Amino acid sequence: MTQQAPLSTVERNAADYAALTAVLRDYFDGLYTCDTAKLARVFHPAASYACATDGTLLKLGMDEYFPVVEKREPPASRGETRRDRIISIEFAGPVTALARVECAIGPKFFTDLLTFIKLDGRWQIIAKVFHYDLME
């Protein structure tokens, strides 16, 4: 049995970046199809969801957020063009990261700041703070 050398920092960062982009792909897919089972794998159960676009604080836990998603008509069923993209991913250490992403649902164009934690070898969103603009 041969032992593998530990991953270099560059290799570890590349692996974590690839893992985060895979989680973000599931995040975008879950929003586009309103698949809360997929979103439940992406979000940590204790995650927070927050927005203050309209001047008041909206803050939900996952037990409050998922029913909102389930009531939506999925953008996929309306044939909406996907406009999701990753703007940036930054690491604050080996188990903490921040992703800035964009997506659209109906007339709303979202900028999401997603804070990730890595527990048990798995990246999950622990906080989603977002802003949206109404498109014309």
Secondary structure as UniProt FT lines:
FT   HELIX           9..33
FT   HELIX           36..42
FT   STRAND          43..51
FT   TURN            53..54
FT   STRAND          58..61
FT   HELIX           62..71
FT   TURN            75..79
FT   STRAND          85..93
FT   TURN            94..95
FT   STRAND          96..105
FT   TURN            106..107
FT   STRAND          108..119
FT   TURN            120..121
FT   STRAND          122..134
//
